[in-house]
């Protein structure tokens, strides 16, 4: 799926899917935060990541009606990343990689 890393020693990595000892993949849980859309409608964004640090937007909608969009192989799409924290603590390189079941980096 993907991961986030900075090149700094205090880097953060997020896993969008968990692989257990039996090689079963489980998609990481999402979290949400409130938003007011341009038309004034109250809603929420759904993200995968580490709440309060970094998240990948995977859906949005009205409050309690937000829908998660699935990642589809070989289908281009724009993905928004969100970062929280002090400016100095989140500076550095940003790299997204895809890892297959065997742990091989594909990107």
C-alpha positions, 0 to 999 in steps of 0.5 A: 500500500504505502508508507510515510518516512522523513529522512530525519533521525526522528522519522515517522513511518505509517503502515496502511495495511498490517501483515500478521504472522500468517501473511494476512493483510489487514487495512489500518484503522481510519480516524476523522477530524471535523471540517467546514466545507466551502459551502458552509456544510459541516463534515469530516475528513477520514484519514489513515495514519497516526492521529495527531502526526500524519494522515492520508486522506481516504474519504470525506462527507457530511458529519457521520456520513463520510465515505472511505474511498478504496485504493484501486491498483493502476488507477491514478488519483490525487492523494492529500497528506496532512501533517500536525506538529511544530513546523521544525518537527515536520520538516525534511524529505517526504517519501512514499513507497509501496511494499509487496507481501514479501517486503519488496519495495515496489516504488 
